Amino acid sequence: MNTASHLKSRPTRRITGSALVGAALFASTACGAGTTDTGAGPGSGGEGRPQLRIAVGVDASYAPFYLAGAENLWAEHGVDVDLVQFAKGGEGIDALNAGQVQMAGNSDATTIGLLGQNPDLRSLLVYEDSGRYLKVVLGPDVKSPQQIRKMAVVPGLSELAATRFLESKGIRPDSVEFVRSDPAEIPALTKKGDMDAYVLWEPWPSKGKELGARILETTGDYGLSYQHWLLSTSPWLKDHEDTAAKVAAALAEAAKRVESDPEAAAKATKDAAKIPTAQTVNAVKEIDFEVRDFTAEDLKGYDGTARFYLDTGKLKTRPDVTRAVQRGWLPDHTEGS
């Protein structure tokens, strides 16, 4: 993942839901992505640098993490990082809550839906925003949204986006059956006619289009954007604020580098996660990568997401977003923020 002139970077591993057990995170051989795991777990890395694991997803929206590894930015900012890949964001949160990883990248909507069962989750910063990366896809035989009877969804952001899409078209969400599926299965299910529509991040809309489905619009077309947060837990942060700040500084530099050199980001993401370079280059056009603190407008949006989970009965109690979101942490812990 890095050139010979760089210090040794930490490898990337891919974990699926069924593999999230025991030694899966601590194996000495690759769990995917064609890499070798040489990590020894949290502790001291090369030249005394603190070492930790960060959970990431397997798509181009995680390009800053992959670029930071490829260009040795973690080590330059004083930390050694193992990236651990998960097929779904909720699985990374499970690993974070269990202490199997120490930090994670995940969407705001998915994380808010998991706050009730993970009260120690803490969100430190935003590293990307977009209203263009998630897209609405209609099946080959679905001529209009009014024909939708079944929608495939992934719990969290996808389900929220699907609900808001139906509402934007004057369709009652409870008149449509939501079927929870793995992202990789959804385009084929839609081609077969088992599902009428879905709202997902790339590459799944483009995969659906290749199979004869139609991309109708982006979530931004009906007023919905998402963010990605850098997450940790309060017990770990208590003793590792300095390590978290180093991760934040490296991620900030990587996000700027992704925006300035999409080709470099694409190469790093392909090497680490087998994502075709064109996908990442296109993702950079659709996603705004920047590390920043939370705003009052952000908090208003998070409050609306929390209400969504409560009003739809997905959660019995309202998620405590104000406890989780650490507004002000970034400027307090990094220079120049």
Backbone as numpy.savetxt, mean C-alpha at the origin, in Angstrom:
# Nx Ny Nz CAx CAy CAz Cx Cy Cz
19.66 -6.18 -6.63 18.83 -4.97 -6.63 19.69 -3.72 -6.63
20.98 -3.84 -6.27 21.85 -2.69 -6.28 23.09 -2.99 -7.11
23.88 -1.98 -7.40 25.07 -2.17 -8.20 26.23 -2.54 -7.32
27.32 -2.95 -7.94 28.48 -3.41 -7.17 29.10 -2.30 -6.36
28.90 -1.06 -6.74 29.50 0.05 -6.00 28.75 0.39 -4.73
27.55 -0.21 -4.55 26.75 0.07 -3.36 27.09 -0.89 -2.24
26.76 -0.46 -1.02 26.81 -1.39 0.10 25.74 -2.45 -0.10
25.84 -3.55 0.59 24.86 -4.63 0.45 23.49 -4.15 0.90
22.49 -4.30 0.04 21.13 -3.88 0.39 20.37 -5.06 0.96
19.30 -4.74 1.65 18.47 -5.79 2.23 17.59 -6.38 1.16
17.30 -7.67 1.15 16.51 -8.30 0.10 15.01 -8.06 0.29
14.29 -8.41 -0.75 12.83 -8.31 -0.72 12.24 -9.69 -0.78
11.19 -9.94 0.00 10.54 -11.24 -0.02 9.05 -11.07 -0.21
8.43 -12.04 -0.83 7.00 -11.98 -1.10 6.28 -13.00 -0.23
5.26 -12.55 0.47 4.49 -13.42 1.36 3.03 -13.36 0.93
2.38 -14.49 0.82 0.94 -14.52 0.58 0.23 -14.79 1.89
-1.08 -14.67 1.87 -1.83 -14.86 3.11 -1.59 -16.22 3.72
-1.53 -17.27 2.92 -1.35 -18.61 3.45 0.03 -18.84 3.99
0.97 -17.97 3.63 2.35 -18.17 4.07 2.70 -17.37 5.30
1.73 -16.61 5.81 2.01 -15.74 6.95 1.94 -16.53 8.25
2.89 -17.41 8.44 2.94 -18.21 9.65 4.38 -18.40 10.06
4.57 -18.54 11.37 5.85 -18.91 11.95 7.07 -18.42 11.24
7.79 -19.36 10.65 9.10 -19.05 10.09 9.03 -18.42 8.72
7.85 -18.14 8.21 7.75 -17.60 6.86 8.53 -16.32 6.72
8.54 -15.50 7.76 9.26 -14.25 7.70 10.73 -14.39 8.08
11.11 -15.56 8.53 12.46 -15.73 9.04 13.24 -16.80 8.29
12.71 -17.24 7.15 13.36 -18.30 6.39 14.68 -17.80 5.82
15.56 -18.76 5.49 16.85 -18.37 4.94 16.89 -18.51 3.43
15.76 -18.84 2.83 15.68 -18.90 1.37 14.60 -17.97 0.90
14.57 -17.73 -0.39 13.62 -16.76 -0.94 12.20 -17.25 -0.83
11.27 -16.31 -0.54 9.85 -16.60 -0.55 9.21 -16.03 -1.80
10.00 -15.56 -2.72 9.48 -15.00 -3.97 10.37 -13.91 -4.47
10.03 -13.38 -5.61 10.74 -12.28 -6.25 12.16 -12.65 -6.61
12.53 -13.93 -6.53 13.82 -14.38 -6.99 14.98 -13.86 -6.18
14.76 -13.56 -4.89 15.84 -13.05 -4.07 16.17 -14.02 -2.96
17.24 -13.73 -2.25 17.66 -14.56 -1.13 17.58 -13.77 0.15
16.98 -14.33 1.16 16.82 -13.67 2.45 18.02 -13.94 3.31
18.78 -12.88 3.62 19.91 -13.02 4.52 19.70 -12.26 5.81
18.49 -11.75 6.00 18.21 -10.96 7.20 18.21 -11.80 8.45
18.63 -11.18 9.54 18.69 -11.87 10.82 17.66 -11.35 11.79
16.71 -10.55 11.31 15.68 -10.03 12.18 16.05 -8.68 12.73
15.14 -8.04 13.49 15.40 -6.72 14.04 16.64 -6.74 14.93
17.43 -5.70 14.83 18.65 -5.61 15.63 19.63 -4.70 14.96
20.91 -5.06 14.98 21.94 -4.24 14.38 22.30 -4.79 13.02
22.35 -3.92 12.04 22.73 -4.32 10.70 24.18 -3.99 10.43
24.52 -3.73 9.16 25.89 -3.42 8.79 26.38 -2.15 9.44
27.65 -2.16 9.88 28.30 -0.99 10.50 27.48 -0.45 11.67
26.80 -1.34 12.38 26.05 -0.94 13.57 24.73 -0.25 13.29
24.29 -0.23 12.04 23.01 0.41 11.72 21.86 -0.40 12.29
20.81 0.26 12.80 19.62 -0.48 13.23 18.99 -1.19 12.04
18.45 -2.36 12.28 17.87 -3.18 11.23 16.40 -3.44 11.53
15.57 -3.41 10.50 14.14 -3.67 10.70 13.53 -4.19 9.42
12.31 -4.72 9.56 11.53 -5.20 8.42 10.37 -4.26 8.18
10.10 -4.01 6.89 8.98 -3.15 6.49 8.08 -3.93 5.54
6.79 -3.99 5.84 5.82 -4.66 4.98 5.41 -3.74 3.85
5.43 -4.28 2.62 5.02 -3.52 1.44 4.13 -4.38 0.57
3.45 -3.76 -0.37 2.63 -4.48 -1.33 3.40 -4.78 -2.60
2.77 -5.56 -3.46 3.43 -5.98 -4.70 2.80 -5.22 -5.87
3.01 -3.92 -5.90 2.57 -3.12 -7.04 3.40 -1.85 -7.10
3.24 -1.12 -8.18 4.11 0.02 -8.46 3.95 1.17 -7.48
2.87 1.19 -6.71 2.70 2.28 -5.76 3.73 2.22 -4.62
4.43 1.10 -4.51 5.48 0.97 -3.49 6.87 1.24 -4.06
6.93 1.89 -5.21 8.20 2.15 -5.87 9.22 2.88 -4.99
8.82 3.85 -4.14 9.85 4.51 -3.32 10.61 3.55 -2.40
9.92 2.55 -1.87 10.59 1.58 -1.01 11.60 0.77 -1.81
11.20 0.34 -3.00 12.09 -0.47 -3.82 13.28 0.35 -4.31
13.04 1.61 -4.67 14.12 2.47 -5.11 15.10 2.76 -3.98
14.58 2.93 -2.78 15.46 3.18 -1.63 16.43 2.02 -1.43
15.95 0.79 -1.66 16.84 -0.35 -1.56 17.83 -0.42 -2.69
17.36 -0.20 -3.91 18.22 -0.30 -5.09 19.33 0.74 -5.08
19.05 1.92 -4.55 20.03 3.00 -4.58 20.68 3.24 -3.23
20.53 2.25 -2.33 21.26 2.27 -1.07 20.88 3.43 -0.14
19.67 3.96 -0.30 19.26 5.11 0.50 19.03 4.76 1.95
18.57 3.53 2.22 18.38 3.13 3.62 19.71 3.26 4.37
20.75 2.64 3.83 22.04 2.66 4.51 22.60 4.08 4.60
22.41 4.88 3.54 22.92 6.25 3.56 22.26 7.07 4.67
21.04 6.71 5.03 20.35 7.42 6.11 20.49 6.69 7.46
21.32 5.65 7.48 21.68 5.04 8.76 20.81 3.91 9.24
20.18 3.17 8.33 19.33 2.07 8.74 19.41 0.95 7.70
19.29 -0.30 8.14 19.21 -1.45 7.24 17.77 -1.94 7.21
17.22 -2.18 6.01 15.81 -2.51 5.86 15.64 -3.79 5.05
14.84 -4.70 5.56 14.31 -5.84 4.79 12.90 -5.46 4.36
12.61 -5.51 3.07 11.25 -5.31 2.59 10.58 -6.68 2.47
9.40 -6.80 3.06 8.64 -8.06 3.03 7.34 -7.80 2.28
7.15 -8.50 1.17 6.01 -8.26 0.29 4.78 -9.07 0.71
3.62 -8.41 0.64 2.34 -9.05 0.92 1.38 -8.77 -0.22
0.54 -9.74 -0.54 -0.40 -9.59 -1.65 -1.48 -8.58 -1.33
-1.88 -8.45 -0.06 -2.93 -7.52 0.35 -2.46 -6.72 1.55
-2.90 -5.45 1.59 -2.44 -4.56 2.65 -2.80 -5.04 4.04
-3.97 -5.66 4.18 -4.38 -6.14 5.50 -3.43 -7.18 6.06
-2.79 -7.96 5.18 -1.85 -8.98 5.64 -0.60 -8.32 6.23
-0.17 -7.22 5.61 0.96 -6.49 6.16 0.65 -5.90 7.52
-0.59 -5.42 7.70 -1.01 -4.90 9.00 -1.01 -6.02 10.04
-1.48 -7.20 9.67 -1.46 -8.33 10.59 -0.03 -8.63 11.05
0.90 -8.61 10.10 2.30 -8.88 10.44 2.86 -7.79 11.34
2.46 -6.54 11.09 2.91 -5.43 11.92 2.36 -5.56 13.33
1.10 -5.88 13.45 0.48 -6.04 14.76 1.09 -7.19 15.55
1.53 -8.24 14.82 2.14 -9.40 15.47 3.62 -9.20 15.78
4.20 -8.08 15.36 5.61 -7.83 15.61 6.54 -8.53 14.64
5.99 -9.10 13.55 6.82 -9.79 12.58 7.50 -8.82 11.62
6.92 -7.62 11.47 7.58 -6.50 10.82 7.45 -5.32 11.77
8.28 -4.31 11.58 8.27 -3.17 12.50 7.61 -1.92 11.90
7.54 -1.86 10.57 6.86 -0.75 9.90 6.14 -1.30 8.68
5.28 -0.48 8.07 4.54 -0.93 6.90 4.08 0.28 6.10
3.88 0.06 4.80 3.20 1.03 3.96 1.82 0.49 3.65
0.81 1.35 3.75 -0.56 0.88 3.49 -1.46 2.07 3.21
-2.60 1.80 2.57 -3.53 2.89 2.26 -4.25 3.37 3.51
-4.67 4.62 3.47 -5.41 5.19 4.58 -6.72 4.45 4.82
-7.47 4.16 3.74 -8.78 3.54 3.90 -8.68 2.14 4.50
-7.75 1.34 4.01 -7.59 -0.02 4.54 -7.16 0.03 6.00
-6.23 0.91 6.32 -5.73 0.99 7.70 -6.82 1.44 8.66
-7.61 2.43 8.27 -8.68 2.92 9.15 -9.66 1.80 9.48
-9.93 0.94 8.51 -10.84 -0.18 8.75 -10.28 -1.22 9.70
-8.97 -1.18 9.95 -8.34 -2.17 10.82 -7.93 -1.60 12.18
-8.24 -0.33 12.42 -7.81 0.30 13.67 -8.46 -0.33 14.90
-9.72 -0.76 14.76 -10.41 -1.32 15.91 -9.73 -2.54 16.48
-9.21 -3.40 15.60 -8.53 -4.61 16.08 -7.04 -4.40 16.26
-6.55 -3.21 15.89 -5.12 -2.90 16.04 -4.97 -1.51 16.67
-5.35 -1.34 17.93 -5.36 -0.01 18.54 -3.99 0.63 18.70
-2.93 -0.17 18.58 -1.58 0.37 18.72 -0.99 0.90 17.42
-1.74 0.79 16.31 -1.23 1.29 15.03 -1.02 2.80 15.09
0.09 3.24 14.49 0.39 4.66 14.41 0.82 5.02 12.99
0.20 6.06 12.45 0.52 6.54 11.12 1.40 7.78 11.24
2.58 7.74 10.61 3.59 8.77 10.84 3.62 9.85 9.77
3.23 9.50 8.55 3.35 10.45 7.44 2.60 9.93 6.23
2.39 10.80 5.28 1.85 10.44 3.97 3.02 10.38 3.00
3.06 9.34 2.15 4.13 9.32 1.14 3.59 9.25 -0.29
2.27 9.18 -0.46 1.70 9.29 -1.80 0.22 9.64 -1.73
-0.25 10.30 -2.79 -1.67 10.64 -2.97 -2.05 10.36 -4.41
-3.30 9.95 -4.63 -3.77 9.82 -6.01 -5.28 9.66 -6.08
-5.84 10.27 -7.10 -7.23 10.01 -7.48 -7.30 9.38 -8.85
-6.14 8.95 -9.37 -6.09 8.43 -10.73 -5.62 6.98 -10.82
-5.03 6.46 -9.77 -4.41 5.13 -9.84 -5.43 4.00 -9.73
-6.51 4.22 -8.98 -7.60 3.25 -8.90 -8.63 3.57 -9.98
-9.12 2.51 -10.63 -10.03 2.71 -11.75 -11.24 1.78 -11.65
-12.35 2.25 -12.20 -13.58 1.47 -12.27 -13.56 0.65 -13.55
-13.79 -0.65 -13.42 -13.77 -1.56 -14.57 -15.12 -2.24 -14.69
-15.70 -2.20 -15.90 -16.96 -2.89 -16.18 -16.67 -4.13 -17.04
-17.39 -5.20 -16.76 -17.23 -6.43 -17.51 -17.60 -6.27 -18.98
-17.16 -7.21 -19.83 -17.38 -7.11 -21.28 -18.83 -6.92 -21.69
-19.76 -7.51 -20.94 -21.17 -7.44 -21.31 -21.96 -6.40 -20.52
-21.26 -5.61 -19.70 -21.93 -4.60 -18.88 -21.85 -3.26 -19.60
-22.97 -2.78 -20.06 -23.00 -1.56 -20.87 -23.06 -0.29 -20.04
-23.60 -0.38 -18.82 -23.72 0.81 -17.98 -23.66 0.41 -16.51
-23.32 1.33 -15.61 -23.29 1.00 -14.19 -24.61 0.45 -13.67
-25.72 0.85 -14.27 -27.03 0.40 -13.79 -27.23 -1.11 -13.97
-26.40 -1.75 -14.78 -26.49 -3.19 -14.99 -25.69 -3.99 -13.96
-24.97 -3.31 -13.09 -24.11 -4.01 -12.13 -24.96 -4.71 -11.07
-24.75 -6.01 -10.92 -25.41 -6.78 -9.87 -24.39 -7.36 -8.88
-23.19 -7.65 -9.36 -22.13 -8.16 -8.50 -20.85 -7.36 -8.73
-20.21 -6.93 -7.64 -18.93 -6.25 -7.73 -17.90 -7.02 -6.92
-16.76 -7.29 -7.52 -15.65 -7.89 -6.78 -14.93 -6.79 -6.02
-14.62 -7.04 -4.76 -13.93 -6.05 -3.94 -12.85 -6.71 -3.10
-11.87 -5.91 -2.75 -10.87 -6.29 -1.76 -11.19 -5.47 -0.52
-11.26 -6.07 0.67 -11.61 -5.32 1.87 -10.73 -4.08 2.04
-11.34 -2.97 2.42 -10.60 -1.75 2.64 -10.83 -0.74 1.53
-9.75 -0.27 0.94 -9.82 0.79 -0.05 -10.70 0.42 -1.24
-10.55 -0.78 -1.76 -11.34 -1.21 -2.92 -12.84 -1.18 -2.62
-13.20 -1.66 -1.45 -14.62 -1.70 -1.08 -15.19 -0.30 -0.88
-14.40 0.57 -0.25 -14.82 1.96 -0.10 -14.99 2.61 -1.47
-14.04 2.40 -2.36 -14.11 3.00 -3.69 -15.31 2.49 -4.48
-15.61 1.20 -4.35 -16.78 0.64 -5.04 -18.07 1.25 -4.51
-18.16 1.40 -3.19 -19.36 1.99 -2.58 -19.57 3.42 -3.06
-18.50 4.21 -3.04 -18.61 5.60 -3.46 -18.94 5.72 -4.96
-18.43 4.78 -5.75 -18.75 4.79 -7.18 -20.25 4.58 -7.40
-20.81 3.56 -6.75 -22.23 3.29 -6.91 -23.07 4.49 -6.47
-22.70 5.07 -5.34 -23.44 6.24 -4.84 -23.37 7.38 -5.85
-22.21 7.55 -6.51 -22.06 8.64 -7.47 -22.97 8.46 -8.68
-23.39 7.21 -8.93 -24.27 6.93 -10.07 -25.74 6.79 -9.65
-26.03 7.11 -8.40 -27.39 7.02 -7.92 -27.85 5.59 -7.67
-26.91 4.68 -7.48 -27.22 3.27 -7.24 -27.03 2.96 -5.76
-28.03 2.37 -5.14 -27.92 2.01 -3.73 -26.91 0.88 -3.59
-25.85 1.05 -2.79 -24.85 -0.01 -2.63 -25.44 -1.33 -2.14
-26.50 -1.27 -1.32 -27.06 -2.52 -0.82 -27.88 -3.26 -1.88
-28.02 -2.67 -3.07 -28.69 -3.37 -4.17 -27.70 -4.18 -5.01
-26.42 -4.06 -4.68 -25.36 -4.76 -5.40 -24.65 -5.71 -4.44
-24.39 -6.93 -4.88 -23.67 -7.89 -4.05 -22.16 -7.65 -4.17
-21.53 -7.42 -3.02 -20.07 -7.28 -2.98 -19.47 -8.64 -2.68
-18.57 -9.08 -3.55 -17.92 -10.38 -3.38 -16.44 -10.15 -3.14
-15.96 -10.53 -1.97 -14.55 -10.32 -1.64 -13.67 -11.34 -2.35
-12.64 -10.84 -3.01 -11.76 -11.69 -3.81 -10.33 -11.18 -3.70
-9.39 -12.02 -4.10 -7.99 -11.58 -4.21 -7.84 -10.77 -5.48
-7.04 -9.71 -5.46 -6.91 -8.85 -6.65 -6.57 -9.61 -7.93
-5.63 -10.55 -7.83 -5.17 -11.25 -9.04 -6.26 -12.10 -9.69
-7.29 -12.48 -8.94 -8.35 -13.32 -9.47 -9.45 -12.51 -10.17
-9.54 -11.23 -9.84 -10.71 -10.44 -10.22 -10.85 -10.22 -11.73
-9.78 -9.87 -12.46 -9.97 -9.68 -13.91 -10.53 -10.92 -14.61
-10.03 -12.11 -14.26 -10.53 -13.34 -14.89 -11.97 -13.61 -14.51
-12.34 -13.36 -13.26 -13.73 -13.55 -12.83 -14.67 -12.62 -13.60
-14.18 -11.42 -13.87 -14.99 -10.46 -14.62 -15.12 -10.88 -16.08
-14.06 -11.38 -16.66 -14.13 -11.87 -18.03 -15.15 -13.00 -18.17
-15.18 -13.90 -17.17 -16.10 -15.03 -17.21 -17.55 -14.61 -16.99
-17.76 -13.40 -16.50 -19.11 -12.95 -16.22 -19.55 -13.24 -14.80
-18.63 -13.79 -13.98 -18.98 -14.04 -12.58 -19.10 -12.74 -11.80
-18.40 -11.70 -12.25 -18.49 -10.38 -11.64 -18.82 -9.37 -12.74
-19.56 -8.35 -12.38 -19.94 -7.33 -13.35 -18.97 -6.16 -13.38
-18.30 -5.90 -12.25 -17.46 -4.72 -12.18 -16.53 -4.82 -10.97
-15.53 -3.93 -10.95 -14.66 -3.80 -9.79 -13.95 -2.45 -9.83
-13.41 -2.05 -8.69 -12.59 -0.84 -8.60 -11.29 -1.25 -7.92
-10.19 -1.16 -8.66 -8.90 -1.60 -8.13 -7.78 -0.70 -8.64
-6.65 -0.85 -8.00 -5.41 -0.19 -8.40 -4.78 -1.00 -9.54
-3.86 -0.32 -10.22 -3.12 -1.01 -11.26 -2.19 -2.07 -10.64
-1.94 -3.19 -11.36 -2.19 -3.39 -12.79 -3.54 -4.03 -13.12
-4.42 -4.21 -12.13 -5.62 -5.01 -12.35 -6.63 -4.37 -13.29
-6.79 -3.04 -13.32 -7.64 -2.49 -14.37 -7.11 -2.77 -15.78
-5.81 -2.60 -15.97 -5.22 -2.87 -17.28 -5.31 -4.35 -17.64
-5.15 -5.22 -16.63 -5.31 -6.66 -16.89 -6.74 -6.96 -17.35
-7.70 -6.30 -16.70 -9.08 -6.50 -17.10 -9.33 -6.04 -18.53
-8.74 -4.91 -18.89 -8.90 -4.39 -20.24 -8.33 -5.37 -21.26
-7.20 -5.98 -20.93 -6.60 -6.97 -21.83 -7.53 -8.16 -22.06
-8.39 -8.44 -21.08 -9.30 -9.58 -21.16 -10.68 -9.19 -21.70
-10.81 -7.97 -22.18 -12.06 -7.56 -22.80 -12.95 -6.66 -21.96
-12.54 -6.36 -20.73 -13.33 -5.46 -19.88 -13.08 -4.01 -20.30
-13.82 -3.10 -19.70 -13.73 -1.68 -20.08 -13.44 -0.84 -18.85
-12.40 0.00 -18.93 -12.12 0.96 -17.87 -13.04 2.16 -18.06
-13.91 2.38 -17.09 -14.93 3.43 -17.22 -14.41 4.79 -16.79
-13.76 4.84 -15.61 -13.28 6.11 -15.07 -12.34 5.84 -13.91
-11.73 6.89 -13.39 -10.89 6.78 -12.20 -11.71 7.19 -10.98
-11.20 6.89 -9.80 -11.92 7.29 -8.58 -11.97 8.81 -8.45
-10.95 9.49 -8.97 -10.96 10.94 -8.91 -12.09 11.55 -9.70
-12.58 10.84 -10.70 -13.70 11.34 -11.50 -14.97 11.47 -10.66
-15.06 10.69 -9.58 -16.23 10.86 -8.70 -15.81 11.33 -7.30
-14.65 11.99 -7.24 -14.27 12.72 -6.04 -13.57 11.94 -4.96
-13.03 10.75 -5.28 -12.38 9.94 -4.26 -10.88 9.81 -4.56
-10.08 10.17 -3.59 -8.63 9.96 -3.65 -8.22 9.08 -2.49
-7.04 8.51 -2.61 -6.49 7.72 -1.50 -5.11 8.25 -1.16
-4.62 7.87 -0.01 -3.24 8.14 0.39 -2.60 6.85 0.88
-1.29 6.84 0.87 -0.55 5.78 1.55 0.16 6.36 2.75
0.09 5.63 3.84 0.73 6.03 5.10 1.94 5.15 5.40
2.92 5.72 6.08 3.98 4.93 6.70 3.53 4.63 8.12
3.45 3.34 8.45 2.86 2.89 9.71 3.88 2.21 10.61
3.60 2.29 11.89 4.31 1.47 12.88 3.34 1.24 14.04
3.87 0.82 15.19 3.04 0.61 16.38 3.61 1.41 17.54
2.75 1.79 18.46 3.21 2.61 19.58 4.25 1.91 20.45
4.15 0.59 20.73 5.19 -0.04 21.55 6.57 0.01 20.89
6.62 -0.23 19.58 7.92 -0.20 18.90 8.44 1.22 18.79
7.58 2.17 18.47 8.01 3.55 18.33 8.57 4.12 19.62
8.04 3.68 20.71 8.48 4.21 22.01 9.98 4.12 22.17
10.57 3.05 21.68 12.01 2.84 21.84 12.80 3.00 20.55
12.12 3.36 19.45 12.81 3.40 18.16 12.44 4.62 17.34
12.19 5.74 18.00 11.85 6.96 17.28 12.97 7.36 16.30
14.21 7.21 16.72 15.32 7.61 15.87 15.39 6.74 14.61
15.16 5.43 14.78 15.17 4.54 13.63 14.04 4.89 12.67
12.85 5.16 13.20 11.72 5.53 12.36 12.00 6.83 11.60
12.68 7.77 12.25 13.02 9.04 11.59 13.99 8.80 10.43
14.91 7.87 10.60 15.84 7.56 9.51 15.11 6.93 8.33
14.16 6.06 8.63 13.34 5.48 7.56 12.57 6.58 6.83
11.98 7.50 7.59 11.22 8.59 6.98 12.09 9.45 6.08
13.32 9.75 6.52 14.22 10.57 5.72 14.62 9.86 4.43
14.89 8.56 4.52 15.24 7.80 3.32 14.06 7.72 2.36
12.86 7.52 2.91 11.67 7.42 2.07 11.38 8.76 1.38
11.62 9.87 2.09 11.42 11.18 1.49 12.35 11.39 0.30
13.61 11.01 0.45 14.54 11.14 -0.66 14.14 10.23 -1.82
13.71 9.01 -1.48 13.32 8.06 -2.52 12.09 8.54 -3.28
11.13 9.14 -2.57 9.92 9.64 -3.24 10.26 10.73 -4.25
11.17 11.63 -3.87 11.61 12.67 -4.80 12.30 12.06 -6.01
13.09 11.04 -5.76 13.83 10.38 -6.83 12.88 9.66 -7.79
11.82 9.06 -7.27 10.83 8.41 -8.12 10.21 9.42 -9.07
9.87 10.61 -8.54 9.25 11.64 -9.38 10.21 12.18 -10.43
11.48 12.30 -10.08 12.45 12.88 -11.01 13.00 11.88 -12.02
12.96 10.58 -11.66 13.52 9.56 -12.55 12.64 8.31 -12.54
11.50 8.36 -13.20 10.60 7.19 -13.22 11.25 5.93 -13.76
12.19 6.06 -14.68 12.84 4.88 -15.24 13.66 4.16 -14.19
14.36 4.91 -13.34 15.12 4.29 -12.26 14.18 3.60 -11.28
13.05 4.25 -10.99 12.06 3.64 -10.10 11.50 2.36 -10.72
11.28 2.40 -12.03 10.73 1.24 -12.72 11.70 0.07 -12.69
12.98 0.34 -12.88 13.98 -0.73 -12.85 14.05 -1.36 -11.46
14.07 -0.50 -10.43 14.14 -1.02 -9.07 12.93 -1.86 -8.72
11.75 -1.42 -9.15 10.52 -2.15 -8.85 10.45 -3.46 -9.62
10.94 -3.46 -10.84 10.98 -4.70 -11.61 11.94 -5.70 -10.98
13.12 -5.23 -10.58 14.11 -6.12 -9.98 13.61 -6.73 -8.68
12.88 -5.93 -7.89 12.47 -6.37 -6.56 11.14 -7.11 -6.56
10.21 -6.68 -7.42 8.85 -7.21 -7.34 8.33 -7.76 -8.66
9.19 -7.81 -9.68 8.81 -8.37 -10.98 7.68 -7.58 -11.65
7.56 -6.31 -11.33 6.56 -5.46 -11.95 7.12 -4.94 -13.28
6.42 -5.12 -14.41 6.92 -4.60 -15.68 7.22 -3.11 -15.60
8.29 -2.70 -16.26 8.73 -1.31 -16.15 7.66 -0.32 -16.60
6.91 -0.66 -17.63 5.88 0.26 -18.13 4.82 0.55 -17.07
4.51 -0.45 -16.24 3.51 -0.24 -15.19 3.97 0.83 -14.21
5.23 0.76 -13.80 5.72 1.75 -12.84 5.83 3.12 -13.46
6.31 3.20 -14.70 6.40 4.50 -15.38 5.02 5.14 -15.47
4.01 4.35 -15.82 2.64 4.88 -15.88 2.12 5.25 -14.50
2.49 4.45 -13.49 2.04 4.74 -12.13 2.56 6.08 -11.64
3.80 6.40 -11.99 4.37 7.68 -11.56 3.58 8.85 -12.16
3.01 8.64 -13.34 2.17 9.68 -13.95 0.85 9.84 -13.21
0.39 8.77 -12.56 -0.93 8.77 -11.93 -0.89 8.98 -10.42
0.30 8.87 -9.82 0.44 8.99 -8.37 1.38 10.14 -8.05
1.03 10.92 -7.04 1.90 11.99 -6.55 2.70 11.44 -5.37
3.99 11.19 -5.60 4.86 10.67 -4.55 5.55 11.83 -3.84
5.28 11.94 -2.55 5.91 12.98 -1.74 5.69 12.65 -0.27
6.74 12.70 0.51 6.61 12.51 1.95 6.23 13.84 2.58
5.14 13.84 3.36 4.66 15.07 3.99 3.90 14.75 5.25
3.65 15.79 6.02 2.85 15.67 7.24 1.36 15.70 6.86
0.52 15.41 7.82 -0.93 15.42 7.63 -1.46 16.85 7.71
-2.55 17.10 7.00 -3.20 18.41 7.00 -4.59 18.30 7.62
-5.18 19.46 7.91 -6.54 19.48 8.44 -7.51 18.86 7.43
-7.27 19.10 6.14 -8.12 18.53 5.10 -8.01 17.00 5.08
-6.78 16.50 5.30 -6.60 15.05 5.39 -7.46 14.47 6.50
-7.40 15.10 7.67 -8.12 14.58 8.82 -9.62 14.56 8.58
-10.11 15.56 7.86 -11.54 15.58 7.51 -11.90 14.39 6.63
-11.03 14.08 5.68 -11.27 12.92 4.82 -11.22 11.61 5.59
-10.27 11.50 6.53 -10.17 10.27 7.33 -11.43 10.09 8.18
-11.98 11.20 8.66 -13.20 11.13 9.46 -14.34 10.58 8.62
-14.41 10.98 7.34 -15.43 10.45 6.46 -15.27 8.96 6.22
-14.03 8.51 6.11 -13.77 7.08 5.93 -14.19 6.30 7.17
-13.88 6.84 8.34 -14.28 6.18 9.58 -15.80 6.06 9.67
-16.51 7.10 9.22 -17.97 7.05 9.22 -18.48 5.98 8.27
-17.79 5.81 7.14 -18.18 4.79 6.17 -18.20 3.41 6.82
-17.15 3.08 7.56 -17.09 1.76 8.20 -18.19 1.59 9.25
-18.50 2.66 9.96 -19.52 2.58 11.00 -20.93 2.55 10.37
-21.18 3.43 9.42 -22.51 3.54 8.83 -22.90 2.30 8.03
-21.94 1.63 7.43 -22.24 0.44 6.64 -22.26 -0.83 7.48
-22.00 -0.70 8.79 -22.05 -1.85 9.67 -20.84 -2.75 9.59
-19.80 -2.31 8.90 -18.59 -3.13 8.82 -17.84 -3.14 10.14
-18.02 -2.07 10.91 -17.47 -1.99 12.25 -18.56 -1.55 13.22
-18.50 -2.07 14.45 -19.51 -1.75 15.45 -19.18 -0.46 16.19
-17.92 -0.11 16.23 -17.51 1.13 16.87 -16.68 1.94 15.88
-16.73 3.24 16.02 -16.04 4.12 15.08 -14.52 4.04 15.30
-13.73 3.87 14.22 -12.27 3.82 14.37 -11.74 5.13 14.94
-10.76 5.02 15.84 -10.18 6.19 16.50 -9.01 6.70 15.65
-9.34 7.49 14.64 -8.32 7.97 13.72 -7.39 8.97 14.39
-7.93 9.80 15.27 -7.10 10.83 15.89 -5.99 10.25 16.74
-6.22 9.08 17.33 -5.17 8.44 18.11 -4.10 7.84 17.20
-4.52 7.32 16.06 -3.58 6.65 15.17 -2.72 7.62 14.37
-3.33 8.69 13.86 -2.61 9.62 13.00 -1.77 10.57 13.83
-0.47 10.54 13.62 0.48 11.33 14.41 0.82 12.62 13.67
-0.14 13.53 13.64 0.11 14.80 12.98 1.21 15.56 13.72
2.20 16.03 12.98 3.32 16.74 13.59 4.53 15.87 13.85
4.37 14.54 13.76 5.52 13.66 14.01 6.64 13.91 13.01
6.31 14.06 11.74 7.33 14.21 10.72 8.19 15.46 10.93
7.62 16.66 11.07 8.48 17.82 11.31 9.22 17.76 12.63
8.67 17.07 13.60 9.34 16.96 14.90 10.55 16.02 14.86
10.56 15.10 13.90 11.61 14.05 13.91 12.53 14.06 12.70
12.28 14.90 11.72 13.17 14.96 10.57 13.53 16.39 10.26
14.76 16.61 9.82 15.22 17.95 9.50 14.64 18.41 8.17
14.32 19.68 8.08 13.90 20.26 6.83 12.47 19.95 6.43
11.69 19.33 7.32 10.29 19.01 6.97 9.42 20.23 7.16
